[in-house]
Amino acid sequence: MTSTPSEHAHPNPTGFAALFARLRSVVEPQVNPLAASWPPFVLFFSWSDGQRRADVVTATAATFAEAWDAGMEQVTQAAGAAGLVVQWLRVDWVTSVEGMTWEALRGRLEQTRRSYFRCGLSLDSNFRHAFLETELNGNAMLYGGPAQTHAVVNTKNFERYAAIRHQLASVNFEDQQNVNVFSTRGAFASLQAPEVHLLHGTGLNAGRRIIEHLRPADVRALVASGSRYLAGQVQPGGRFHYGWHPCFDREIGTYNTLRHASSIYAMLEAWEVTQDNDLKTAIDAALHYLVNELIMPAELPSGARAAFLVDRQGEVKLGGNGVCLLALVKYSQLTGSDEYLTLLEQLATGILFMQDADTGKFSHVLNYPDLSVKQAFRIIYYDGEAAFGLMRLYGLTGDARWLAAVEKAFGHFIEAKHWKAHDHWLSYCVNELTRHRPLEAYYKFGIQNFATYLDFVAERVTTFPTLLELMTAAEQMISRMQQQPGLEHLLAEVDLDKFFHALHARAQRLLDGHFWPELAMYFANPGRITGSFFIRHHAFRVRIDDVEHYLSGFVAYLNYLESQRHSVSSTLAREWNASLIEAATQGTWLKQPPLGWTASGLCIYAPAMQPGNVVVARTGEVSRGIPVPVIRQMQPRPAGVISSHSDVQAQLADLPVLHVADTATAILAMGAYARSQMSGTVLAVTGSAGKTTLVAMLADALNAYGPTAASAFNANLPQGVSWNLASIKWDTPHVVLEVAVGKMRQSAAIARPDVGIFTNIQPAHLGKNSTITDIARTKSMLFLGMSAGSVVVLNRDMLEWDTVYQAAVERDLKIFTYGTTAESEFQLVDHDASGQRVDARIRGRDITYPIGAAGLHMALNSLAVLAAVSALNYPFEPALERIARFAALSGRGEEFELTLDGRHVTIVDHAYNANPGSMQAALEHLRDMKNAARRVAVLGEMAELGPQASLLHTDLAAVVERCGIDRVYVMGKLYTDFWERLPAARRGRYTSSLDELKLALQEELVDKDVVLLKGSNSTRLHEVVAWLRAGAQK
């Protein structure tokens, strides 16, 4: 009996359907029908819960819609039957097909490196029995074992998976049997993140997400995920799981103590970047095992005390002592600990024991414990590891013995032409040596180590992660050489354009060795390997030493990218000039500005005009900017004008006019450029309510630590974010931006915040078919602009906590929490409204402080501010002084008194905007007001609440009752059921217009009333506030 989808429902149907919807919107425009010989549309659907190998189904049809619907039905039914909570969904579509025989295919495989066949195979022309490239490689179907260097059909593995996937009892591999080779493109989506990733279709990058150019944020994320993998491999006793064969989840049974130590070194490099607590815990455990179990003491013939890293076979490897030095020195530097200084001395003494005092040559392997020479030379890695370790120890202690030993060793390295090995450890070492001994002979060795190797670095097919280490160390040396006079003749030997091309090409190639989830899902245990790095031609082997080299290379490359960004920022102008604006906008000056011309910023809204601003002209169909007649009247005159109409120059003859193709695009470009030049910290605030007030409170607090700029005029969409950024000085220490839900992905890419603050999620901005979960996912796109390791401050009490939290985790962000619950790191314990005092518990420490702005929401805002201050490693005291004095903004809780026809009335102005969460906060603010004859609430409708709008208004009746509000005045049809629910004693008047509302207040307010005004901006309730101010007696 065939099951129907309803019989086997997916455990999370809403999330599953959302994955399909997100993917379809991206995939459908990409897919074209195949040639007539094949089914017009062939789609593969792959899904996994993140812990087990993906299931795959194929759907073919005459139209895309039919293929999609058929595949979606199959997946939903199969996942439901398995009770699987799908986390990852990938869709591939066939782009080309080539028919051939198995004999021809075998000939092609003989020309293909093992595991590098990047096409799928179909056993028939209708794609009934087809396999993606990722299925073939994930199940070792074309892998013949380590002795076979090229790809080969592994009939056993092939038939094993064919039985699982297609229930085939056997496969006909006869030479003349037809088989079809096909290429695909794909897309991947995850429940943990809102974005859909398009995947490369062919070539070395096939099957992984498209990343055209590595940004620092991308590299930081790779460092975080790789180091998290290594941390997860450290067992409770401190020993690593050495590695895995992921096709079938088989553990590698060998162990290498040298790589135990070098992996710790890579983890420490990563910890310097991420500061991840779990990583540090793993480092401590692995280091304890290294020091107490693997490093052995020895007394030398001279009587000196030494120490050696000993492998299982009783071997002492020269490189083992070297990498122990690297790990222990790095630990000492990062922690400030002197715990291992004696052990470091003994390890270095052990290396000197292995060096010939006359020639500088090292012996590579000794027997332990008698220390006899087992092997004079084994691998050139050991020389570089030992010398590099000694140099790092010299940098820590300044003991001249270690430097002298390295210089003696380099005499041998130069004579023996070790540079011919192009070894990454020697590149590290010579870079370090030339820092302390900048001699030409050493620089020359360093250049020879890579100069003739650049083509290999750029073009090598395998990822070869040590090549990135080689190049990043060489780049550091070259950078110093460029600053040192007298070395021009050596630099002339280097084709620098070719060098940097090779450097970036190698970094990009390493992306092909990362276990992205869209690849890991096809292996036996995705949860074990996702985020790690592999060696493809060893059947995707994952070993700690493989991961360590990727990790060290990416850490060094991140440092390079960051140094370049800072270098460019420091050498460029610190404000807008004519050429920078022209370059940023791709515009052309119709009238060239005078020599030395600069602009202070950008203006797209006349009331925001500041001296020295360039203004955007609104002309024709353009909706953004300032009309030309208004610009003519502006005093003082703008510095210049940006327009998409060239005739503006004639109308504004006294001003330089920059002609651009599109002013909206130019605004975005100026914002993005300004952000790239900023040297301070950018903080971004988002949420459904309270953004503007929190921006103001946070900016006010940060002013205590240095100049701070903040979003102006609630400009919180991409154009407004860009306008604000383009108008802020680039060296401002703190920039606080407000970012709204609209086009969040674009705003995040422009703002690229260093710290994010997420206030709450409320049912605001809802369309007919959208949900509060959709709002949470969209707002979480703020995280897409943040680098891994950046801090996000989250309200622990918010609706959709899990959605937002998972999105932050997916981006490897550090999460600080605030709220009222005990789980909050910054917890509001009590708020004394009358005494305007906050009792808080901050990471276990109880503090009490005064607060100037009234309301529970303000108390919570203050904790968000303190969390952000903590993220910047500032002391709390200056911020607390500012919080004690902070007053609410107009329309956002401002309190003021007025006299209306002899009646003294206190106004609580929350009229700027409203949603259910902010409405409750405003009513609680009113509840907490002191010395009130009556507490009066004047409420306008809440806009953009979707199908539940009427119910959400009705629910406010319970809030009014709980807060003890004495009189309520409302305006708008959505309050009909609310009014029926409200007790008669609390009813003021139900009005239908502003004029009717004003008349009611004029007639019915009494002396000492405290009056709250709250509603969405579209209700124009702020006009009532302005009317009250205007009618007040002076």
FIPAZA-62721 format. One record per residue (C-alpha): residue in three letters; y, x, z. Coordinates in steps of 0.2 Angstrom, whole numbers, plus 5000, padded with zeros to 4 digits. Layout:
<rs>
ALAYXZ...
</rs>
This chain:
<rs>
MET500050005000THR501750074995SER503050075009THR504850005005PRO506350085011SER506649955024GLU504949985032HIS505450165034ALA507250175039HIS508050345041PRO508450375060ASN510250405056PRO510650285041THR512550295042GLY512550485042PHE511250495028ALA512150375017ALA513750475020LEU512950635014PHE512350554998ALA514150474996ARG514950644998LEU513750734986ARG513850604973SER515750604972VAL515650794968VAL514050804958GLU514250654946PRO515750734936GLN514850894934VAL513250834926ASN512950814907PRO511450744898LEU510150864892ALA509550884874ALA508450754866SER506850844869TRP507050824888PRO507450684900PRO509350654898PHE509550674917VAL508450774929LEU508950784947PHE508150874962PHE508450804979SER508050924994TRP508250885012SER507850955029ASP508250935048GLY508651115049GLN507051165058ARG505751135045ARG505451175026ALA506451065015ASP505550915006VAL505950904987VAL505850754975THR506350744957ALA507150604948THR507350574929ALA508150434920ALA509250394904THR510850384915PHE511550484929ALA511650324940GLU509850274937ALA509250454941TRP510350454957ASP509850284963ALA507950334960GLY508150494969MET509050424984GLU507750284986GLN506350414986VAL507250524999THR507750385010GLN505950315010ALA505150485013ALA506350545027GLY506150375035ALA504250385035ALA504350555043GLY505550505056LEU506650645051VAL508450665056VAL509150745040GLN510450875043TRP510550955026LEU510550885009ARG510550974992VAL510550904975ASP510151014959TRP510350954941VAL509551034926THR510751114914SER509651194901VAL507751204897GLU506751324887GLY504951294883MET503651434882THR501851484886TRP501151554902GLU500851714892ALA502651724887LEU503151684904ARG502051824911GLY502951944899ARG504651894906LEU504051914924GLU503452094920GLN505352134916THR505952054931ARG506052134949ARG505052044961SER505851894969TYR507251904956PHE506651774945ARG508151644946CYS507451494936GLY506451344940LEU504751304931SER504151134925LEU502251114921ASP502750974909SER504150914898ASN504550764908PHE504750854924ARG503450764933HIS502850924941ALA504251044942PHE504851174955LEU506651234959GLU506851424959THR507151414978GLU505451324980LEU504651464969ASN505351604980GLY505351514996ASN503451494994ALA503051664987MET502451584971LEU502951734960TYR502751874973GLY501251994971GLY501452094987PRO502352254991ALA501352354979GLN501952254964THR503752294959HIS503952154947ALA503751974948VAL502051904945VAL501251734946ASN500351724963THR499051584958LYS498451554976ASN500251524983PHE500651424967GLU499251304969ARG499451294988TYR501251224986ALA500851124970ALA499551034980ILE500851004994ARG502350954982HIS501450864968GLN499650834975LEU498950934961ALA497150994964SER497351144952VAL498651214939ASN498151274922PHE498751454920GLU497951484903ASP498951594892GLN499251464878GLN499651324891ASN501451264889VAL502751294904ASN504551254904VAL505851374911PHE507451284917SER509151324925THR510151214937ARG511751194946GLY511851124963ALA512851054977PHE512551054996ALA513150955011SER512850955029LEU513050835043GLN513850975053ALA515351005041PRO516350885030GLU516450995015VAL515250995000HIS514851164993LEU514551184974LEU513251314971HIS513051454958GLY511951404944THR511251564936GLY511251754938LEU511151854954ASN512151724964ALA511151574959GLY510851444972ARG512151494985ARG513851424988ILE515351474977ILE516551594985GLU517651674972HIS518451804983LEU518051845001ARG519451805013PRO519551875031ALA519051705037ASP517451705027VAL516951885033ARG517351835051ALA516151695049LEU514751805042VAL515051925056ALA514851785069SER513351715061GLY512451875059SER512751935076ARG512251765083TYR510551795074LEU510351965082ALA510751895099GLY509451765097GLN508151895093VAL508351975110GLN506951925121PRO507151895140GLY506552075144GLY507852145132ARG506652195118PHE506952115100HIS505852015089TYR505852155076GLY505852045061TRP505051905051HIS504251865034PRO505151695032CYS504151625017PHE502751585030ASP503651625046ARG502551775051GLU503251895064ILE503252085059GLY502152165072THR502852345071TYR504352415082ASN505652545079THR506552605094LEU507852695084ARG508352525076HIS508352445093ALA509752565097SER510652555081SER510552365081ILE511452365098TYR512852465090ALA513052345076MET513052195089LEU514452285099GLU515452305083ALA515252125080TRP515652085098GLU517352175097VAL517752045083THR517051885091GLN517051915109ASP515651795110ASN514951775128ASP513151745122LEU513151895111LYS513752005126THR512351935137ALA511051985123ILE511852155121ASP511752185140ALA509952145140ALA509452245125LEU510452395132HIS509552385149TYR507952395140LEU508552535129VAL509152635144ASN507652595156GLU506152585145LEU506552685129ILE507552835133MET506552965142PRO507253115153ALA506753295149GLU507053465156LEU507353595143PRO506653775143SER508453825149GLY508353715164ALA509653595157ARG509353405159ALA509253315143ALA508653135137PHE507853075121LEU507452915113VAL505552905111ASP504652805099ARG502852725101GLN501952875093GLY502752995106GLU504053045093VAL505853105096LYS506853075081LEU508553165079GLY509353005073GLY508752905088ASN509753005100GLY511252995087VAL511252805087CYS510952795106LEU512652895107LEU513452765095ALA512852615105LEU513352685123VAL514952765117LYS515452595109TYR514952505125SER515952625136GLN517552605125LEU517452415124THR517052385142GLY517952525150SER516352575160ASP515952745164GLU514152695169TYR513352795155LEU514352955154THR512953055162LEU511652985151LEU512753015136GLU512953205141GLN511053215142LEU510753135125ALA512053245117THR511153395125GLY509553335117ILE510353335100LEU511053515103PHE509253565108MET508653505090GLN510053615081ASP509853795076ALA511253885084ASP511454005070THR511353895054GLY511853725061LYS510253645054PHE509453515064SER507553485067HIS507153305063VAL505653255074LEU504953325090ASN503353285100TYR503653215117PRO503453275131ASP503253455125LEU504653445113SER503753545100VAL504353525082LYS503353395073GLN504353385057ALA505753495052PHE506453375039ARG506053185037ILE507553095031ILE509353135028TYR509852985038TYR509453075054ASP510753215051GLY512153095048GLU511652985063ALA511653135075ALA513253205069PHE514153035069GLY513553005086LEU514253175092MET515853145084ARG516052975093LEU515553055110TYR516953185106GLY518153045104LEU517652975120THR517653125131GLY518553265122ASP517153385126ALA517353525113ARG515453565113TRP515153405103LEU516453445090ALA515853625088ALA514053565085VAL514653445071GLU515653575063LYS514153695063ALA513053555056PHE514353525042GLY514253705037HIS512453675033PHE512753505025ILE513953585013GLU512853725009ALA511353615006LYS512453494996HIS511953345007TRP513353244998LYS512053224984ALA511153094995HIS512752984995ASP512252935013HIS513252805022TRP512952895039LEU513753055032SER515152945025TYR515452875043CYS515353055050VAL516453145038ASN517753005041GLU517653035059LEU517653225058THR519253225047ARG520153125060HIS520053265072ARG519853415059PRO520753365043LEU520153515033GLU520053515014ALA518253565014TYR517753415024TYR518853305014LYS518053374998PHE516253335005GLY516853165009ILE517453134991GLN515853214983ASN514853094994PHE515452944984ALA516452994968THR514953004956TYR514152854964LEU515352714960ASP514452634945PHE512952624956VAL513852544970ALA514752414958GLU513152374948ARG511652394959VAL510652224957THR509952224975THR511152194990PHE510952374997PRO512052335012THR512252525017LEU513252545001LEU514652435009GLU514552545024LEU514752705013MET516252635004THR517252565019ALA517052725028ALA517652815013GLU519152695011GLN519752745028MET519652925024ILE520552905007SER521952805016ARG522252945028MET522253075014GLN523552975005GLN524653005020GLN524353185021PRO525253305010GLY524353445000LEU522853334996GLU523453264980HIS522253374970LEU520753304979LEU521353124977ALA521453164958GLU519553174958VAL519452994962ASP519652844951LEU520452734964ASP520452574953LYS518652604950PHE518352644969PHE519152474975HIS518252374961ALA516652444968LEU517152414986HIS517552234983ALA516052204971ARG514852274984ALA515552154997GLN515352004986ARG513552054981LEU513052055000LEU513351865000ASP511751854990GLY510851925005HIS511451795017PHE510351655023TRP511551515019PRO510851345025GLU510651295006LEU509451435004ALA508551445021MET508051265020TYR506651315007PHE505851425019ALA504551395033ASN505651395048PRO507551375043GLY508151365061ARG507551535064ILE508351625049THR509951525045GLY511451635047SER510351805046PHE510251925031PHE508751965021ILE508052095008ARG507551994993HIS506452114985HIS505452125001ALA504951945000PHE506651895009ARG506152005024VAL507251985039ARG507252135051ILE508452185064ASP508852345055ASP509252245039VAL510452135048GLU511252275057HIS511752355041TYR512452195033LEU513352165050SER514152345051GLY514652335033PHE515552165035VAL516352215051ALA517152365042TYR517652265027LEU518452135038ASN519452275046TYR519952335029LEU520552165024GLU521552135039SER522352305038GLN522852265020ARG523552105025HIS524552185039SER525052325028VAL525752215014SER526652105027SER527452265034THR528052335018LEU528752175010ALA530452095013ARG530451985029GLU531451845021TRP531551755004ASN532451844990ALA532651804972SER531051894966LEU529951824980ILE530351644977GLU530151674958ALA528451754961ALA527851624974THR528351474963GLN527951554946GLY529751494941THR531151564931TRP532951584937LEU534151494925LYS535551574933GLN535151734942PRO535651744960PRO536851884964LEU536252054970GLY535652054988TRP535451864988THR534251795001ALA533851625007SER533451565025GLY532251435020LEU531851275010CYS532551105011ILE531850945004TYR532750815015ALA534650815017PRO534750785036ALA533750945038MET534851055028GLN535251225037PRO536451355031GLY535651475018ASN534351355013VAL533751334995VAL533651144991VAL532351054980ALA533250934968ARG532550754965THR532750714946GLY531850584935GLU530150534940VAL530150664955SER530050574972ARG530250734983GLY531850814986ILE533750784987PRO534750694973VAL535850794963PRO537450694967VAL537050734986ILE536850914982ARG538550914974GLN539350854990MET538450975002GLN539451085013PRO539151225016ARG538451244999PRO536551284997ALA535951454993GLY535151394977VAL534151244969ILE532351224963SER532151094950SER530851044936HIS532250994925SER533251134916ASP534851024914VAL535151024933GLN535951194930ALA537351124920GLN537650994934LEU537651124947ALA538551264938ASP539051354954LEU537351374961PRO535851474955VAL534451354949LEU532651404948HIS531651304935VAL529851264940ALA528451164931ASP528251054946THR529351044962ALA527850974972THR526851124967ALA528251244971ILE528451174988LEU526651204992ALA526651374985MET528151424995GLY527351365011ALA525751455007TYR526651615003ALA527651605019ARG526151585029SER525351735021GLN526851835027MET526851775045SER526451905058GLY526451785073THR525251655080VAL525151495071LEU524551345081ALA524151175073VAL524151005082THR523150855076GLY522450695082SER522750505081ALA524150495094GLY525250615104LYS525450745091THR527350755090THR527550755109LEU526250885111VAL527050995098ALA528750985107MET527951015124LEU526951165118ALA528351245108ASP529551225123ALA528151315134LEU527951455122ASN529751485121ALA529451565138TYR528451705130GLY529551735115PRO530451645100THR529551495094ALA529751375079ALA528951205077SER528751065064ALA530350975061PHE530650795056ASN528750745059ALA528350825042ASN526550835044LEU525750815027PRO525450955015GLN527250955007GLY527950935025VAL526851075032SER527351185017TRP529251145019ASN529151195037LEU528251355035ALA529451405021SER530951375032ILE530251485047LYS530651665049TRP529051765045ASP529151875061THR529251725073PRO528051755087HIS527451575089VAL527351435076VAL526851265081LEU526351145067GLU526050955067VAL524650915055ALA524150735050VAL522550665043GLY523250635026LYS522550775014MET521950875029ARG520950995019GLN522451045009SER523551055025ALA522251165033ALA522151285019ILE524051305019ALA524251315038ARG522751425042PRO523051405061ASP522551535073VAL522351405087GLY522051225084ILE522351085096PHE521550915094THR522250775105ASN521150625102ILE520350505089GLN520850325089PRO520650185076ALA522150225066HIS522450255048LEU520850155044GLY520550075027LYS519449925023ASN517850035021SER518250185033THR517650205051ILE518250305066THR516850425062ASP517650455045ILE519350485053ALA518550615065ARG517750705051THR519350705040LYS520350775055SER519050905058MET519450975041LEU520851065051PHE519451185056LEU519151235037GLY520751335038MET520251425054SER519351595055ALA517751605064GLY518151665082SER519751575082VAL520151455097VAL520151265095VAL520751155110LEU519850995111ASN520050835122ARG518450815130ASP518750635133MET519050595115LEU518050465105GLU516950545092TRP516750695103ASP515050745095THR515750735077VAL517250845081TYR516250965092GLN514950995079ALA516251025066ALA517051165077VAL515351235080GLU514951245062ARG516451345059ASP516051465073LEU517651425083LYS517851465101ILE518051295110PHE519251265125THR519151085132TYR520350985142GLY520250805149THR519850705164THR517950735165ALA517050865175GLU516450945159SER518250995154GLU518751175157PHE520551115160GLN520250965170LEU521450835176VAL520950795194ASP522350685199HIS524050625193ASP525350575205ALA526550465194SER527850435208GLY527850615213GLN527750685196ARG526350805201VAL524750855192ASP523150915202ALA522051015190ARG520551115190ILE520551255178ARG518951345175GLY518451315193ARG520251355200ASP521251215208ILE523051215205THR524451085208TYR526051085198PRO527550975195ILE527850895178GLY529450825171ALA528850695159ALA528150535165GLY526450465161LEU524650505162HIS524650555143MET525950685147ALA524850755161LEU523450775149ASN524650855136SER525150985149LEU523351035151ALA523151055132VAL524751165133LEU523951275147ALA522351285137ALA523351355122VAL524251475133SER522551535139ALA521951555121LEU523451675118ASN523051775134TYR524651735142PRO524951705161PHE525151515166GLU526751535177PRO528051535164ALA527351385155LEU527151295171GLU529051315174ARG529451245157ILE528251095160ALA529151055176ARG530751035166PHE530150955150ALA530750785145ALA530050665133LEU530750645115SER531650495108GLY530350365103ARG528950455112GLY529150415130GLU531050455133GLU531750365148PHE533550315149GLU534650195159LEU535950075152THR536949925157LEU536749765147ASP538049625151GLY538049685169ARG536149705171HIS535549885175VAL533949915164THR532850065162ILE532150085144VAL530550175141ASP530650215122HIS528850235114ALA529450145098TYR529050285086ASN527250235082ALA525650155089ASN523850145089PRO522650075102GLY522550245112SER524450275112MET524750095116GLN523650105132ALA524550275137ALA526250185135LEU525750035145GLU525050155159HIS526750245158LEU527550085161ARG526350045175ASP526850205184MET528750175183LYS529550165200ASN530850045207ALA530649915194ALA531049725197ARG529949685183ARG528949795171VAL529249725154ALA528249765138VAL529049735121LEU527649765108GLY527549775089GLU526049775079MET524949925076ALA524649965058GLU523250035048LEU521849975060GLY520649915046PRO519549755048GLN519549765067ALA521449755068SER521549585076LEU520249625089LEU521049785093HIS522649695097THR521749565107ASP520949695117LEU522649745124ALA522749595134ALA521549675146VAL522549835147VAL524149725151GLU523149645165ARG522449805172CYS524249885172GLY525049745180ILE526349715167ASP527549575172ARG528149505156VAL527649545138TYR528649505122VAL527749525105MET528049525087GLY526849495073LYS525449385067LEU524049505073TYR524549455091THR523949275089ASP522249295099PHE523149415111TRP524349285116GLU523049155119ARG522149285130LEU523649325140PRO523949235156ALA525449115155ALA526349205170ARG526449365160ARG527049285144GLY528849325139ARG529049265121TYR528049275105THR529249315091SER529149335072SER530649435068LEU531749575075ASP533249455077GLU532249335086LEU531549475098LYS533349545101LEU533949365105ALA532449345118LEU532849515126GLN534749475127GLU534449305136GLU532949355147LEU533049535154VAL533549535172ASP534349675183LYS533249825187ASP531949785173VAL531049925166VAL530749895148LEU529449975137LEU529649965118LYS528050015108GLY527449985090SER527050065074ASN528450135064SER528249995051THR528749865063ARG530549945065LEU530449925084HIS531550085085GLU532949975078VAL532849875094VAL533050035104ALA534550075094TRP535249895096LEU535049915115ARG535950075115ALA537350015104GLY537649855115ALA537549945132GLN539149955142LYS539950125142
</rs>
